[in-house]
Amino acid sequence: MQAILLSSEEVAKRAKELYENSIRSQVETEKNIGKMVIIDIETGEYAVDKIGIESARYLRSKNPLARLFGIRIGYKFAVSFCGDMERDYR
């Protein structure tokens, strides 16, 4: 399978669309708030774990060329360098 060249902005846009349209309602539970969801933007498959490493490994084992994107469940940003994380209450 030939990889489609996408900019990082296009990858982020596709991942956010997948998250909002089909994944968010399944993963955004109280026990998952603060965990990472890693999304394969080509297949729509996703996995959840505490920091995203195991999810990324799992998805890469299924598709080594996967375009992956991570979203922190319940937050506006995946990481913060200043220590403040703003919750996303939608």
Long-range contacts (C-beta under 8 A, 24 or more apart in sequence): 1-65, 3-65, 3-67, 4-42, 6-41, 6-67, 11-41, 11-67, 11-69, 12-69, 14-41, 14-69, 15-39, 15-41, 15-69, 15-71, 16-71, 18-44, 18-46, 19-71, 27-73, 28-73, 28-74, 32-73, 32-74, 33-73, 33-74, 34-72, 34-73, 34-74, 34-75, 35-72, 35-73, 36-70, 36-71, 36-72, 36-73, 36-78, 37-70, 37-71, 37-73, 38-68, 38-69, 38-70, 39-68, 39-69, 39-70, 39-71, 40-66, 40-67, 40-68, 41-67, 41-68, 41-69, 42-66, 42-67, 48-73
